[in-house]
Structure formats: structure tokens, C-alpha cells
Amino acid sequence: MITLLLIFFPLVAALLLLFVKGQQVRNMALGAAIIEFAIVVFALTQYQQGNTTQFEVSYNWINSLGITFHVGMDGISLLMVLLTTFLVPIIILTSFNREYSNPSYFYSLLLAMQFALVGVFVSLDGFLFYIFWELALIPIYFICLLWGGENRARITFKFFVYTLSGSLLMLGGLIYLYLHTSGTHTFNIQALYLAGQSLDMAHQGFVFWAMFMAFAIKMPIFPFHTWQPDTYTVAPTPGTMMLSGIMLKMGTYGVIRWLLPVVPLGVQDWANVAIGLSVIGIVYASCIAIVQKDFKRLIAYSSIAHVGLISAGILSANVQGVQGAMIQMLSHGVNVVGLFFIADIIQKRFNTRDIASLGGIRNLNPQFAVLFLIVLLGSVALPLTNGFIGEFLLLNGVYQFNAWAAAFAGLSVILGAVYMLRSYQSVMLGETNSITTSFPPLTGSEKGVLLILCAAIIGFGVYPKPLLDIAEPSVVKLVEGVRLAMGK
């Protein structure tokens, strides 16, 4: 029942918020999000370490098609739900310093998106997974369309078409697997695993590309990334945080849960190409980030580079790569939300995100400079920050697959330090100018958000063992099954 509560509580709260008027709606939204996080914390206390699926619920839904409402959580799912429920209240709290028209609709859409995201991470039925996957697109589409910036209609439409096209490819792959399930056709995840593994390498390759393209667009991976920089830049900051902090993890999670075990021979046959695209995206996005003038757009390109490394680690199909991906998904979610919030703080005070126009903020607010630096160091994977653990495991995993791929993927560390430290130098250091003549003190909510994120960055970097222990048994079981199907 815990899983059902995690899925439907945000939806009920979202519907109730529609009837709340005035700015008090944000306090109620924050309260609902905190309750959802508390439910996950309770689930963690009840979770038994191991590789089995727990908190499992299964109800017949559409019997004639073999579709069930089947949900549950293992260590992989639990970490993704933990990330979602940890970030959503923080994202809501970041919005306290901005006024949004029709706030009841705005916060209802945020919680409705949380409902769909949790559903994606706990689904154990292929059709149910697809339903939640599509439902997650609807709230973020309206958030970007109604509260976005300049040219939002055109940019949001491009984002919608890209992601919907990928979703239809994934649906095609799932239906193909469904038709190859033995006996009575079903969308049960284990039945789809067996159906995919029963196909020959060529047919697994077709399914691989149908599903990988959907996940690659969502992450996004080069060359399916063109929707991302514009969408991240034009979306309101909470929308950008939902997209980058949580929604892109749908793609990486999909590769782990719904690609590796389903078509292991397809992964084996096409891993070189897919990892090649991921590595190209790392270098390309990092180089583009270096020359960016808009700080928010720089962060958007840095996200492409980070997720490229995550994708390469997963497709290496070894324990270090997949475990590193799990940890880096958590770290990236925390760090990128912090960076986008810092960009929003700067834009609110100076009405610009142009890096060259800023400078000297450290002289005006040293406390903000320190908090910014901690978030930045987590993003560039400094040892004893959260970003280091995941990147180390990812590069280890990619190296086991191919040393040259690891060498080029490792450029993400060097190039990431270049564009992040240069931007920090330009924005925070030096002398003030006509634009940065004053910097009002951080508000209570701003300070609270940054302190929570910095505590997570340092705490997880110093002591990552609890999160590693949650994921490891499930990761080991999954990878061993994949490698066995590959004949390794």
C-alpha cells in the first residue's frame, strides 16, 4: 500500500489545490510535497536490503489485453522515488520568491507531474509504464507553455513533438515484445524480459533502437538533444528544475530497467554506436558550454554532457557502470537544481543572465559566493562531494568496456571544470560594475534551499554508503542477468 500511497497522494493533493485561492496555495503544495517525502522516508525504514521487489501491488486492469496495474520497488526504483520526492519540495520552495499568475494551476501541475514521475519509476507493467511516461509530459508542457519566457509556444511545441515521437517508438517496441510473450499475451515486466531475450540478435536490434531513441530523446543524447537547450532556457525555473533534475532521469532509468534486460543481444550488438553517440555528446556539449554567454543556457549544455556520461556507463553493462549511473543520477539531480536556482537568484536581482555583464558578487555577498562554490564543486566532481562518487564509478565502467571511450568520456571532468570555474570567475569574482552595484541579502527560503542542497552535496560525498547499499543488490542482479543472456 505504500507504493499506491506514493503514486496517488500527489494526484489527490494536485486536485485539491485547484480549489485553493491566493498565494497560500504554495504553502499547501509545499506541505503536500513534504508529506510525500516523509512517506518515502518511512518506506526506507521498512525496506529490506536485497534484490527483491518490495511494496508490490498488482490488480487486474484490462484482462482481455493482459494489462495489470502492477507496481513495486526494488533498490533501483526506490532511489529514483527518493530523488523525486526529495527534489519536489525544494523546487516548490524555490518558487516562493516569484509570483506566478494562477498559482493554484501552477502548483497543481507540479504535483501532478510528481504523480506521473513516481508512477514511471515503480511500474512493473509495460503498458502502465508507457501511460505514466506520457502523463509526465502533459503537466510540464503546460508549465512551459503558460509560464515560460519568450517564444515559449514554438519551443514548447518542438519539445512536445520530439518527446511524443520518441514515446510512440517505445510503444511500438513494447507492443512487438507483447506479441512475442509466450502463452496468454501480457505486458508483465518479467514476461517482456523473456520475450525480448527469446528474439534473435537482428530483431533485438530493432527493438533496441525503437526504445533507445525514446530514452535518448528524453535524456537527451546527441543528436536527439536539439530541443533541450531552448526548452531549459525558456521554461520557468521550477519547470526547468523538474525537467533537468527529475524528468531526464526517466530516460536513464528506462535504459536500466526496460532496455538492458529486455534486449541484451541488441545492447551487445549496438553498444559501440550508442556509447559513441553518448561520448560525442559529452565532448560536443562541453565545448558548446564553454562559449555560452547565458548562464542558464550554459547549465543546460552541461546537463547534456553529464547525462552523456551516465548513458555511456549504463550501456557498458557492468556493475560499476550501472551503479555509477544510479549514484550520478542522484548527484546530478541535486547539483543541477542548485545551479538553476543560483541562475534564477542572479537573474532576479540583476535582470540578466549574461555572464560577461556580471562580476564582483562575492564582494557584495560572501555567503552566497560560498554556497554557489559548493554547488559548483559538486557539479565538477571534486572529491568529497556527491559528484565524485558517480563519475569515478562511471569512468571505471566505461573503461572496462573500452579504454578509448573512457579517455574521451573523461574529458567531461576537464571541460566541466573549465566552463564552470570560468563562469564562477566571471560572475562572482573581480570588481563590481554598473549592473552589480548591490546584491540584496538572500531571503529565508533562498538560504534554506541552498543550505539543504549544500548539505546533501557534502554529506553524500563524504558518506555515500547508505545509498550505494540500497542500489547494489538490485544492480548486481540486473547486470548478472544481462551478461548471462549475452553469454558472458
C-alpha positions, 0 to 999 in steps of 0.5 A: 500500500505504500507504493499506491500511497506514493503514486496517488497522494500527489494526484489527490493533493494536485486536485485539491489545490485547484480549489485553493485561492491566493498565494497560500496555495504554495504553502499547501503544495509545499506541505503536500510535497513534504508529506510525500517525502516523509512517506518515502522516508518511512518506506526506507525504514521498512525496506529490506536490503536485497534484490527483491521487489518490495511494496508490490501491488498488482490488480487486474486492469484490462484482462482481455489485453493482459494489462495489470496495474502492477507496481513495486520497488526494488533498490533501483526504483526506490532511489529514483522515488527518493530523488523525486520526492526529495527534489519536489519540495525544494523546487516548490520552495524555490518558487516562493520568491516569484509570483506566478499568475494562477498559482493554484494551476501552477502548483497543481501541475507540479504535483501532478507531474510528481504523480506521473514521475513516481508512477514511471519509476515503480511500474512493473507493467509495460503498458502502465509504464508507457501511460505514466511516461506520457502523463509526465509530459502533459503537466510540464508542457503546460508549465512551459507553455503558460509560464515560460519566457519568450517564444515559449509556444514554438519551443514548447511545441518542438519539445512536445513533438520530439518527446511524443515521437520518441514515446510512440517508438517505445510503444511500438517496441513494447507492443512487438515484445507483447506479441512475442510473450509466450502463452496468454499475451501480457505486458508483465515486466518479467514476461517482456524480459523473456520475450525480448531475450527469446528474439534473435540478435537482428530483431533485438536490434530493432527493438533496441533502437525503437526504445533507445531513441525514446530514452535518448530523446528524453535524456537527451543524447546527441543528436536527439538533444536539439530541443533541450537547450531552448526548452531549459532556457525558456521554461520557468525555473521550477519547470526547468528544475523538474525537467533537468533534475527529475524528468531526464532521469526517466530516460536513464532509468528506462535504459536500466530497467526496460532496455538492458534486460529486455534486449541484451543481444541488441545492447551487445550488438549496438553498444559501440554506436550508442556509447559513441553517440553518448561520448560525442555528446559529452565532448560536443556539449562541453565545448558548446558550454564553454562559449555560452554567454547565458548562464542558464543556457550554459547549465543546460549544455552541461546537463547534456554532457553529464547525462552523456556520461551516465548513458555511456556507463549504463550501456557498458553493462557492468556493475560499476557502470550501472551503479555509477549511473544510479549514484550520478543520477542522484548527484546530478539531480541535486547539483543541477537544481542548485545551479538553476536556482543560483541562475534564477537568484542572479537573474532576479536581482540583476535582470540578466543572465549574461555572464560577461555583464556580471562580476564582483558578487562575492564582494557584495555577498560572501555567503552566497559566493560560498554556497554557489562554490559548493554547488559548483564543486559538486557539479565538477566532481571534486572529491568529497562531494556527491559528484565524485562518487558517480563519475569515478564509478562511471569512468571505471565502467566505461573503461572496462568496456573500452579504454578509448571511450573512457579517455574521451568520456573523461574529458567531461571532468576537464571541460566541466571544470573549465566552463564552470570555474570560468563562469564562477570567475566571471560572475562572482569574482573581480570588481563590481560594475554598473549592473552589480552595484548591490546584491540584496541579502538572500531571503529565508527560503533562498538560504534554506534551499541552498543550505539543504542542497549544500548539505546533501552535496557534502554529506553524500560525498563524504558518506555515500554508503547508505545509498550505494547499499540500497542500489547494489543488490538490485544492480548486481542482479540486473547486470548478472542477468544481462551478461548471462543472456549475452553469454558472458 
